[in-house]
Amino acid sequence: MANMTAGQALAKVLEKWDVDHVYGITADSVNNMVDGLYQERENIKYIQVRHEEIGALAASADSKLTGTIGVAFGSAGPGSVHLLNGLYDAKMDHTPVLALVGQSATGVMNTNFFQEMNQDPIFADVATFHKQVVSAEQIPQVVDEAIRSAYATRSVSVVILPDDLSGQKIDYTERQTKPYKQHQLDLAMSSADVNQVTSAIKNAKRPIMWLGKGAQGAREEAIAVAEKFGLPVLSTAPATGIFPTDHPYYMGARGRLGTKSAFEVSQASDLILFVGTNYPFARFMPQDKTFIQVNNNLADLGKQFDANITVLADAKRFLSELANTNYQAETTPFLAAAKQNRHLWLDWLDKLAKDDKNGLRAEGVLQAIKENASDDAIFGLDVGNNTEWSIRQLPLNKGQKFTMSAWYGTMGFGLPAGLAGKLSFPDKQVWSISGDGGYAMVMPDLLTEVKYNLPVINVVLENRAFGYIAHEKIQANQAPYGIDLLGANWGEMANNMGAIGFTVTNLTELHEAMTQINELQAHGNTKPIVLDAKIQNIDPIDTSFMPLETSTFGEDMVNNYRETYDLPVDGQPAFSDILKDFEA
């Protein structure tokens, strides 16, 4: 037992849960809590952000990248409201985050005091756990309970702390209850389930496997199953990298963030093995298939589509059992055709990357990142066209990690994700990739990277437009009103903020900048870097619907689609033609 302020006891609870940094901005309603962090400054870092939203987004990114709960705080009133954007990102992507929220001192509560708000209802929707403490002695226990709840529900917990309570002295004794980080049920495996799935795959003519985030950590098992059963493999966009992106069986993701090969192979399939995903867009796919769904959440089985076969199981354990099946499929013409389709798609992206005769293309920038990224690089992705290009081209085949705002889809996620990545993995190369729209929303927190000597490589793809929304305007036959953006010299602005800035407009300048960045890294650079890439404003190919089959869509629709995206017939044939070539 030790006598200390409740704010210091709070910090000790965070340390017990392996939290080594928290984000926030100090203010009068959190001063005592921040002083508690000061008392524990040797064990836990206070990262002063320039906007509480950045702190909450970074906390969410921390949790997604590491599996350890992210923590952010904000003051009563404005500071707490600013946290909401990042907290909703965590909620929607099912990742544990703790928000510590200041409140007016108990002596002035309910008197219409400055910045006093009834804050609990504000957080009732975003947080599974939301409580306001009523005594100093409660603080460590309630914070511990909040963290357990966040892990158990894979969601957000909020603790509201009247400032005077955090400053009171208490007798603190560390709780002995073990701090479990994972909420994992040991679901019994049924040999009948494994046999049923095995039989269904064997009897299918064009089976594929589709992996979601629930298959995280099951890379080797997924590879074994794909190779044993001869399955082309897709992933959801957030699950990119669970299966190596350079494996010949990997087709990419389906959807607007996807690939031609993934769209076409899933259209042509007659059986889909969904593992660890509750993929919402499956409801829009042709229903002439056998759907098998493997998920460890009973509520997710059959939620998005009517599955023919369902298996309640952990993805890794199920794939391991399936991989041990006494069976080995021969390479089918369908698999060979799928591999060829993927190869041609990658060739096409490579040609786009090398073409800067009309200016720099985003594909060229992503190719340069791919060529210069380390095998264990961390990538923080913003929201918009930059996400499409990144998902299609980033190397996620070895020890790399990436994070994105997948379900909530908030612009401005890239820079705080890079910030979090470098704090959580200080010895690894970290990149953030943003469009100029998202970057402009959060750019002041480049100063946070400068202040804490975080050499993140921040790539800004500037096309002076909300490109992702522009595509939607085009599809809806609407005027591009409100789409254009005022540009800026983001590289020079970075220099003025104490970072290192580069501005590039063609491939030669891009490669020279990458050479200098590599030299800076080799010599122990501690400053953040901004690579301002001035790219052409080109609508990236929409792979959510690809009308390439003349027999189905007619020549006019097919020709219009090909002309829109400069998709040549000779290099990018319809999948039906490839299937014919392989007699599949």
C-alpha positions in Angstrom: 0.0 0.0 0.0 1.3 3.5 -0.9 -0.1 7.0 -0.3 -0.3 9.0 -3.5 -2.7 11.1 -5.5 -5.5 9.3 -7.3 -4.1 10.7 -10.5 -0.8 8.9 -9.9 -2.6 5.7 -9.0 -4.5 6.0 -12.3 -1.2 6.2 -14.1 0.0 3.1 -12.3 -3.1 1.2 -13.5 -2.3 2.1 -17.0 1.3 0.9 -16.6 0.0 -2.5 -15.2 -1.8 -2.9 -18.5 1.4 -2.2 -20.5 0.3 1.3 -21.6 3.5 3.3 -22.1 2.1 6.5 -23.7 -1.1 8.5 -23.7 -2.3 11.4 -25.9 -4.0 14.6 -24.9 -3.9 18.3 -24.1 -3.8 19.5 -20.6 -6.4 21.9 -19.2 -7.9 23.0 -15.9 -10.3 20.1 -15.6 -7.5 17.5 -16.1 -4.6 19.2 -14.4 -4.5 16.8 -11.5 -4.7 13.8 -13.7 -1.8 15.1 -15.8 0.2 15.8 -12.7 -0.3 12.1 -11.9 1.2 11.3 -15.3 4.1 13.6 -14.4 4.8 11.6 -11.2 5.0 8.4 -13.4 6.9 10.1 -16.3 9.7 7.6 -16.1 7.3 4.8 -17.0 4.6 6.4 -19.1 4.9 9.2 -21.7 2.5 12.0 -22.0 2.3 12.9 -25.7 1.0 16.4 -26.1 -0.9 16.6 -29.4 -2.2 19.8 -30.9 -5.8 18.6 -31.2 -7.6 16.0 -29.1 -9.0 14.4 -32.2 -5.5 13.5 -33.3 -4.9 12.0 -29.9 -8.0 9.8 -30.1 -7.2 8.7 -33.7 -3.6 7.9 -32.7 -4.9 5.9 -29.7 -7.1 3.9 -32.1 -4.2 3.3 -34.5 -2.0 2.2 -31.6 -4.6 -0.4 -30.6 -5.0 -1.7 -34.2 -1.3 -2.0 -34.7 -0.2 -3.5 -31.4 -3.3 -5.1 -29.8 -2.6 -3.1 -26.7 -5.3 -0.6 -25.6 -4.8 3.0 -26.8 -5.4 5.8 -24.4 -6.3 9.5 -25.0 -7.7 12.2 -22.7 -9.5 15.5 -23.1 -10.8 18.2 -20.8 -14.3 18.9 -19.9 -16.4 20.4 -22.7 -14.5 21.1 -25.9 -11.6 18.7 -25.2 -13.9 15.8 -24.6 -16.1 16.5 -27.6 -13.0 16.6 -29.8 -12.2 13.0 -28.8 -15.4 11.7 -30.4 -14.1 11.3 -34.0 -11.2 9.0 -32.9 -13.4 7.1 -30.5 -16.0 6.3 -33.2 -13.2 5.0 -35.4 -12.2 2.6 -32.6 -15.8 1.6 -32.0 -16.5 0.9 -35.7 -13.3 -1.1 -36.2 -13.8 -3.1 -32.9 -10.6 -2.1 -31.2 -10.1 -1.3 -27.5 -9.5 2.4 -26.6 -9.8 4.2 -23.3 -10.8 7.8 -23.1 -10.1 9.7 -19.9 -12.4 12.7 -19.7 -12.1 15.7 -17.4 -15.0 17.2 -15.5 -15.5 20.3 -13.3 -14.6 19.9 -9.7 -17.3 18.3 -7.5 -17.8 21.5 -5.6 -19.0 23.4 -8.6 -20.8 20.7 -10.5 -24.5 21.3 -11.1 -24.0 25.1 -10.8 -23.6 26.0 -14.5 -19.9 26.4 -14.1 -17.5 27.2 -16.9 -17.3 24.3 -19.4 -19.4 22.1 -17.2 -21.5 19.6 -19.2 -23.4 16.5 -18.6 -20.9 14.4 -20.5 -22.1 10.8 -19.9 -24.9 11.0 -22.5 -22.4 12.3 -25.1 -20.4 9.1 -24.8 -23.4 6.7 -24.3 -23.5 5.7 -28.0 -19.7 5.5 -28.7 -18.7 3.7 -25.5 -19.7 0.3 -24.2 -18.4 1.3 -20.8 -19.0 4.9 -19.7 -18.9 5.9 -16.0 -18.2 9.0 -13.9 -16.3 8.4 -10.7 -17.7 9.8 -7.5 -14.7 9.5 -5.1 -11.0 9.5 -5.4 -10.7 6.0 -4.0 -12.8 4.7 -7.0 -10.5 6.0 -9.7 -7.9 3.2 -10.0 -10.6 0.4 -9.7 -13.0 2.1 -12.2 -10.1 2.6 -14.7 -9.1 -1.0 -14.3 -12.7 -2.1 -14.9 -12.9 0.2 -18.0 -9.8 -1.4 -19.5 -11.1 -4.9 -18.9 -14.4 -3.9 -20.6 -12.7 -2.4 -23.6 -10.7 -5.7 -24.2 -13.7 -7.9 -23.5 -16.0 -6.0 -25.9 -13.3 -4.8 -28.3 -14.7 -1.3 -28.0 -14.4 2.0 -26.3 -14.4 2.7 -22.6 -14.8 6.2 -21.1 -14.1 7.3 -17.5 -15.2 10.8 -16.5 -13.0 12.3 -13.8 -13.9 15.4 -11.7 -10.6 17.2 -11.4 -10.5 17.6 -7.7 -10.9 13.9 -7.1 -7.8 13.1 -9.2 -5.8 15.4 -7.0 -6.8 13.8 -3.7 -4.5 11.5 -1.8 -5.5 7.8 -1.5 -3.9 4.6 -0.2 -3.3 2.7 -3.4 -2.7 -1.1 -3.5 -2.1 -2.7 -6.9 -4.8 -5.1 -7.8 -3.7 -8.7 -8.2 -6.2 -9.8 -10.8 -4.4 -10.7 -14.0 -4.7 -8.2 -16.8 -6.0 -10.3 -19.7 -5.7 -8.5 -23.0 -7.5 -10.9 -25.3 -11.1 -11.9 -25.1 -10.9 -15.3 -26.8 -13.4 -18.2 -26.3 -11.9 -21.7 -26.7 -14.5 -22.9 -29.2 -14.6 -26.7 -29.6 -13.7 -27.9 -33.1 -16.0 -30.3 -34.7 -14.5 -32.9 -37.1 -17.9 -33.0 -38.8 -17.6 -29.3 -39.6 -14.1 -29.8 -41.1 -15.3 -32.8 -43.1 -18.3 -30.9 -44.4 -16.2 -28.0 -45.6 -13.6 -30.3 -47.1 -16.2 -32.2 -49.0 -17.8 -29.0 -50.3 -14.5 -27.6 -51.6 -13.5 -30.9 -53.2 -16.9 -31.0 -55.1 -16.6 -27.4 -56.3 -15.2 -26.6 -59.7 -14.2 -23.0 -59.0 -13.7 -22.6 -55.2 -12.0 -19.6 -53.6 -11.1 -18.5 -50.1 -11.9 -15.0 -48.7 -10.1 -13.8 -45.6 -11.1 -11.1 -43.1 -9.5 -9.5 -40.1 -10.6 -12.4 -38.0 -7.9 -14.4 -39.7 -5.2 -12.1 -38.3 -2.2 -14.2 -37.2 -3.2 -17.2 -39.3 -0.9 -16.5 -42.3 0.8 -19.8 -42.4 -2.4 -21.8 -41.9 -4.1 -19.8 -44.7 -1.2 -20.4 -47.1 -1.3 -24.1 -46.3 -5.1 -24.3 -47.0 -4.8 -22.4 -50.2 -2.0 -24.6 -51.5 -3.6 -27.8 -50.3 -7.0 -27.1 -52.0 -5.8 -25.0 -54.9 -7.7 -21.9 -53.9 -7.4 -18.4 -55.3 -7.4 -16.1 -52.2 -9.1 -12.8 -51.7 -9.1 -10.5 -48.6 -11.2 -7.7 -47.4 -9.4 -4.4 -47.7 -8.6 -4.1 -44.0 -7.3 -7.7 -44.0 -4.8 -7.0 -46.8 -1.5 -8.6 -45.8 -2.9 -11.5 -43.7 -2.1 -13.5 -46.9 1.2 -12.4 -48.5 0.4 -9.9 -51.2 3.1 -11.4 -53.5 1.9 -15.0 -53.2 0.8 -16.2 -56.7 -2.5 -17.4 -55.3 -3.4 -13.9 -53.9 -5.9 -12.0 -56.1 -6.3 -8.9 -54.0 -9.4 -7.3 -52.4 -12.8 -7.0 -54.0 -14.6 -3.7 -54.1 -13.7 -0.1 -54.9 -10.4 -0.6 -53.0 -9.8 -3.8 -54.9 -8.4 -5.3 -58.1 -9.6 -6.7 -61.4 -8.4 -10.1 -60.5 -10.3 -10.3 -57.3 -13.5 -9.0 -58.8 -13.5 -11.4 -61.7 -12.4 -14.5 -59.9 -15.1 -14.0 -57.2 -17.7 -13.4 -59.9 -16.7 -16.7 -61.7 -16.4 -18.8 -58.5 -19.0 -21.4 -57.6 -17.9 -21.7 -53.9 -16.6 -19.1 -51.5 -15.0 -20.0 -48.2 -15.3 -16.9 -46.0 -13.0 -17.0 -43.0 -13.0 -14.4 -40.2 -15.1 -11.9 -42.1 -18.6 -10.4 -41.9 -18.1 -8.9 -45.4 -21.1 -6.6 -45.9 -21.0 -6.4 -49.7 -21.4 -10.1 -50.2 -25.1 -9.4 -50.3 -24.6 -7.7 -53.7 -22.8 -10.6 -55.2 -24.3 -13.2 -57.6 -26.0 -15.8 -55.5 -25.2 -18.8 -57.7 -22.6 -20.0 -55.3 -22.1 -22.0 -52.2 -21.3 -19.7 -49.3 -19.3 -21.1 -46.4 -18.8 -18.8 -43.4 -16.3 -19.5 -40.6 -16.6 -17.0 -37.7 -16.0 -17.0 -34.0 -19.0 -14.6 -33.4 -22.3 -16.4 -33.5 -24.1 -13.1 -34.2 -22.1 -12.6 -37.4 -23.0 -16.0 -38.9 -25.5 -15.3 -41.7 -25.8 -11.6 -40.8 -24.7 -10.2 -44.2 -25.7 -13.2 -46.5 -27.5 -16.5 -46.2 -24.6 -19.0 -45.8 -25.1 -22.6 -47.0 -22.6 -23.9 -44.5 -21.7 -22.1 -41.2 -18.9 -23.0 -38.8 -18.6 -21.3 -35.3 -14.8 -21.5 -34.8 -11.7 -19.5 -34.4 -10.2 -18.8 -37.8 -6.6 -19.8 -37.0 -7.7 -23.1 -35.3 -10.1 -24.0 -38.1 -7.6 -23.3 -40.9 -5.0 -25.4 -39.0 -7.5 -28.3 -38.9 -8.4 -27.9 -42.6 -4.7 -27.8 -43.5 -4.2 -31.1 -41.8 -6.7 -32.8 -44.1 -5.3 -35.8 -45.9 -5.8 -34.3 -49.4 -3.8 -32.5 -52.0 -5.5 -30.9 -55.0 -3.9 -30.7 -58.4 -3.5 -27.3 -60.0 -6.8 -26.7 -61.8 -7.2 -24.6 -65.0 -9.3 -22.2 -63.0 -6.5 -21.5 -60.6 -4.0 -21.2 -63.4 -6.3 -18.7 -65.2 -6.7 -16.7 -61.9 -3.0 -16.5 -61.5 -2.6 -15.2 -65.0 -5.2 -12.6 -64.5 -3.5 -11.4 -61.4 -0.1 -11.3 -63.2 -1.6 -9.2 -66.0 -3.2 -6.8 -63.5 0.2 -6.2 -61.8 1.9 -5.6 -65.1 -0.7 -3.0 -66.0 -0.2 -1.2 -62.6 3.6 -1.3 -63.3 3.1 0.4 -66.7 1.0 3.1 -65.1 3.7 3.7 -62.5 6.4 4.2 -65.1 4.4 6.8 -67.2 4.9 10.4 -66.2 4.8 12.0 -69.7 1.7 14.0 -68.5 2.9 14.4 -65.0 3.4 12.2 -62.0 0.9 9.4 -61.4 -0.1 8.1 -57.9 0.9 4.6 -59.0 4.4 5.9 -59.6 4.6 7.2 -56.0 3.3 4.0 -54.5 5.7 2.0 -56.6 8.6 4.1 -55.2 7.3 3.6 -51.6 7.2 -0.2 -52.4 10.7 -0.2 -53.6 12.1 1.8 -50.6 10.0 0.4 -47.8 11.7 -2.0 -45.3 10.5 -5.6 -44.8 9.0 -4.6 -41.4 7.7 -1.1 -42.3 4.6 0.3 -40.7 2.0 2.1 -42.9 -0.7 4.5 -41.7 -3.3 5.1 -44.4 -5.6 8.0 -44.8 -9.1 7.8 -46.4 -9.7 8.5 -50.0 -8.1 7.6 -53.4 -4.8 7.2 -51.5 -6.3 4.2 -49.8 -7.2 2.6 -53.2 -3.7 3.0 -54.5 -2.1 1.9 -51.2 -4.2 -1.3 -50.9 -3.4 -2.3 -54.5 0.4 -1.7 -54.4 1.9 -1.6 -50.9 4.2 -4.6 -50.1 2.4 -6.5 -47.3 4.1 -9.8 -47.8 6.7 -10.0 -44.9 6.7 -8.3 -41.5 5.0 -5.1 -42.6 1.9 -3.7 -40.8 -0.7 -1.2 -41.8 -3.7 0.5 -40.3 -6.6 2.4 -41.8 -10.0 3.8 -40.8 -11.8 0.9 -42.3 -15.4 1.1 -41.3 -15.8 4.7 -40.0 -13.7 6.0 -42.8 -12.6 9.3 -41.3 -10.3 11.6 -43.3 -7.3 12.7 -41.4 -6.4 9.2 -40.1 -3.0 8.9 -41.9 -0.8 11.4 -40.0 -2.0 10.3 -36.5 -1.6 6.7 -37.5 2.0 7.3 -38.5 2.6 9.2 -35.3 1.2 6.2 -33.3 3.2 3.7 -35.4 6.5 5.4 -34.6 5.7 5.7 -30.9 4.8 2.0 -30.7 7.5 0.8 -33.0 10.4 3.3 -32.6 13.0 1.1 -34.3 10.9 0.5 -37.5 10.5 2.5 -40.6 7.1 4.3 -40.6 5.1 5.8 -43.4 1.9 7.8 -43.5 0.1 8.1 -46.9 -2.5 10.8 -47.3 -4.3 12.8 -49.9 -4.0 16.6 -49.6 -7.6 16.8 -48.4 -7.0 14.5 -45.4 -3.5 15.8 -44.7 -4.7 19.4 -44.5 -7.2 18.5 -41.8 -4.5 17.3 -39.4 -1.3 18.8 -40.7 -0.6 21.0 -37.5 0.2 17.8 -35.6 3.3 17.5 -37.8 4.6 19.7 -34.9 4.0 16.7 -32.6 6.2 14.5 -34.7 8.8 17.3 -34.6 8.5 17.8 -30.9 9.1 14.2 -30.0 11.7 13.5 -32.7 9.6 11.0 -34.7 11.1 10.5 -38.2 7.9 9.4 -39.9 7.9 9.6 -43.7 4.6 11.5 -44.4 3.6 11.1 -48.1 1.1 13.6 -49.4 -0.5 12.8 -52.8 -1.7 16.2 -53.9 -4.2 16.3 -56.7 -6.0 19.4 -55.4 -9.4 17.6 -55.2 -11.5 15.4 -53.1 -10.9 12.7 -55.6 -12.8 9.9 -54.0 -15.9 12.0 -53.8 -15.4 13.3 -57.3 -15.8 9.7 -58.5 -19.2 9.5 -56.8 -20.2 12.8 -58.4 -19.3 11.4 -61.8 -21.2 8.2 -61.1 -24.3 10.2 -60.1 -24.0 12.5 -63.1 -23.6 15.5 -60.8 -21.5 18.6 -61.3 -18.1 18.5 -59.5 -19.3 21.2 -57.2 -17.3 21.6 -53.9 -14.6 19.1 -55.1 -11.6 21.3 -56.0 -9.1 22.2 -53.3 -6.6 25.0 -53.0 -3.1 23.6 -53.2 -0.1 24.4 -51.1 3.6 23.7 -50.9 3.4 21.1 -48.3 7.1 20.3 -48.5 8.1 23.9 -47.8 5.6 24.2 -45.0 7.2 21.1 -43.4 10.6 22.8 -43.5 9.1 25.9 -41.8 7.6 23.6 -39.1 11.0 22.0 -38.2 10.5 18.9 -40.4 12.2 18.0 -43.7 10.2 18.6 -46.8 10.5 17.4 -50.4 8.3 18.5 -53.3 8.3 16.3 -56.4 6.5 16.6 -59.8 8.0 13.7 -61.9 9.7 10.4 -61.5 13.2 11.8 -61.7 12.5 14.2 -58.8 10.7 11.4 -56.9 13.6 9.0 -57.1 16.1 11.7 -56.1 14.0 12.5 -53.1 13.8 8.8 -52.1 17.6 8.6 -52.4 17.9 11.5 -50.0 15.3 10.1 -47.6 17.3 6.8 -47.5 20.5 8.7 -46.8 18.8 10.5 -43.9 17.5 7.3 -42.5 20.9 5.7 -42.7 22.5 8.5 -40.8 20.0 8.4 -37.9 17.7 11.3 -38.9 15.3 12.2 -36.1 13.1 14.7 -37.9 9.8 13.8 -39.6 9.8 14.0 -43.4 7.1 15.2 -45.7 7.1 14.1 -49.3 4.8 16.4 -51.2 4.0 14.5 -54.5 2.2 16.7 -57.0 0.2 14.0 -58.9 -2.2 14.1 -61.8 -5.9 14.3 -60.8 -6.9 11.0 -62.4 -9.8 8.9 -61.2 -8.4 5.5 -60.2 -10.1 2.6 -61.8 -13.3 1.5 -60.1 -13.1 -2.2 -59.4 -16.3 -2.5 -57.5 -18.1 -3.3 -60.8 -16.1 -4.1 -63.9 -18.3 -4.6 -67.0 -15.7 -6.4 -69.3 -17.9 -9.2 -70.6 -19.3 -8.2 -73.9 -21.7 -11.1 -74.0 -23.2 -9.9 -70.7 -23.0 -6.1 -70.9 -22.8 -5.3 -74.6 -20.0 -3.6 -76.6 -21.0 0.0 -75.8 -20.8 -0.5 -72.0 -17.6 -2.4 -72.2 -15.9 0.0 -74.5 -17.0 3.0 -72.4 -15.6 1.4 -69.3 -12.3 0.6 -71.0 -12.0 4.1 -72.4 -12.8 5.7 -69.0 -9.9 4.0 -67.3 -7.6 3.4 -70.3 -7.8 -0.3 -69.8 -6.5 -2.0 -73.0 -8.0 -5.2 -74.3 -4.7 -6.8 -75.2 -3.2 -6.4 -71.7 -6.4 -6.7 -69.7 -8.7 -9.2 -71.3 -12.0 -10.2 -69.8 -11.5 -13.2 -67.4 -13.8 -15.3 -69.6 -11.2 -15.1 -72.3 -8.4 -16.1 -70.0 -10.6 -19.1 -68.8 -11.0 -20.1 -72.4 -7.2 -20.0 -73.0 -6.7 -22.3 -70.0 -9.7 -24.5 -71.0 -11.2 -23.8 -67.6 
